[in-house]
Amino acid sequence: MAAEAATASTVTLRKPSRSLDIRAEDIYATLLLYARKIWPQKTIVSDGGVQDGVNLSSKAKAFGNVQLRGVKYGMTSHHRGKGYCYNFIEGRVPCKIQYLLGIQLSSDETKLVALVERFEGRNPADEVWKDGVKAVPWHDWSVDLGISLWDTRTEQLEAVAMEDLSGRFSWGDICLEIGLVRVVFSWDHTGQEPEPLDDDD
């Protein structure tokens, strides 16, 4: 697929895992809306419809994992990707990657896309325990420490450009007086730490 060369300068694509039927995966509508957003000059229609326009193919190329600026990212449903599926987008917004795809129009335009579920936002650091004690005393240094708190739920699946992935993190759930929260720990506090390319993991 042409998507493999479309952003070769930024994204290193590993061996494609398979051709994926995005209708069968029930993600066609999400990707159709995304395609219309990134190609606003085109009239993009469903490949199963009768309207005039450019079709979004119902077949996409799925990648178990990719590397972007030296950092590995993976999709949760692939054995080579599930260990790399928790990642940031838009700086330090944590999410879980469900799919890494190359989508294609009938006019041959392609795009590398990540389908992600964002962690639901909350700011329990602004809530207080009794006697005015902050729930998380590290809040004032959270940016330097690379630590943030989120809800334990995730938001609805959405599509983002694969190039918008912006780093890796670890996480854990803890119980505070304000309730159960998810603590996210950035792996890198200054810039993205590259990982070596390999084919054996």
C-alpha positions, -999 to +999 in steps of 0.1 A: +000+000+000+011+035-008+006+044+029+038+026+037+058+053+019+035+082+026+052+092+059+084+072+057+104+102+070+086+101+104+069+067+108+088+034+105+063+007+096+071-028+107+058-059+088+021-053+082+001-078+103-028-082+079-054-066+057-083-055+080-120-053+071-129-021+089-166-027+084-164-061+101-145-044+130-173-018+132-149+012+128-158+022+093-180+051+104-153+065+127-128+064+099-152+078+073-158+109+095-120+112+100-113+109+062-139+137+055-121+159+081-086+155+067-096+157+031-123+184+032-118+193-005-131+158-015-166+144-015-159+112+004-187+086+005-191+051+018-178+024-005-211+006-002-233+035-012-246+049-045-236+085-041-211+102-064-178+109-048-145+093-037-149+061-017-131+052+015-120+016+011-134-009+036-100-026+036-072-011+056-036-022+063-032-030+100+002-027+117+010-046+149+035-019+159+053+011+144+081+034+153+078+071+154+108+093+161+125+062+176+096+053+200+077+021+195+038+021+195+016-009+192-021-018+189-037-037+218-051-066+197-017-077+183+008-098+201+036-076+189+018-044+199-001-050+231+029-042+253+032-008+236-004+003+234-005+029+262+007+062+248+003+099+248-012+121+221-012+159+219+017+162+243+007+143+275-029+132+270-029+095+278-047+070+256-049+034+247-042+024+210-068+000+196-057+001+160-028+013+138-040+015+103-032+027+068-065+038+052-070+045+015-094+064-008-104+051-043-085+081-056-053+066-041-047+091-013-036+073+019-032+082+056-016+065+086-041+066+114-043+055+151-076+047+166-074+055+203-094+057+235-084+087+256-083+084+293-112+105+307-100+137+322-103+148+357-082+170+380-084+154+415-054+175+424-077+205+427-099+186+452-089+185+488-091+162+518-105+175+550-083+201+568-073+215+534-047+188+526-043+182+488-052+147+476-019+145+457+009+166+472+031+163+441+006+183+420+028+215+421+056+196+404+035+172+382+048+187+349+085+182+359+078+148+374+057+136+344+029+124+367-008+131+361-041+118+375-071+106+353-104+089+356-103+051+354-127+051+324-118+058+287-136+079+262-152+069+229-129+056+201-115+083+179-091+086+150-059+107+151-030+110+128-003+084+136+023+112+137+004+128+167+015+100+190+039+117+214+054+093+240+049+063+263+038+060+299+031+035+326+000+037+348-016+023+379-049+027+398-048+040+434-076+046+459-076+081+475-102+097+497-116+113+466-121+079+450-103+055+426-080+074+402-055+064+375-019+076+380+000+081+347+039+082+348+056+096+317+086+075+306+104+107+295+104+141+311+124+160+286+120+145+251+113+112+234+137+085+243+145+064+212+144+026+212+165+004+189+148-011+159+145-049+161+124-076+146+126-102+173+101-088+199 
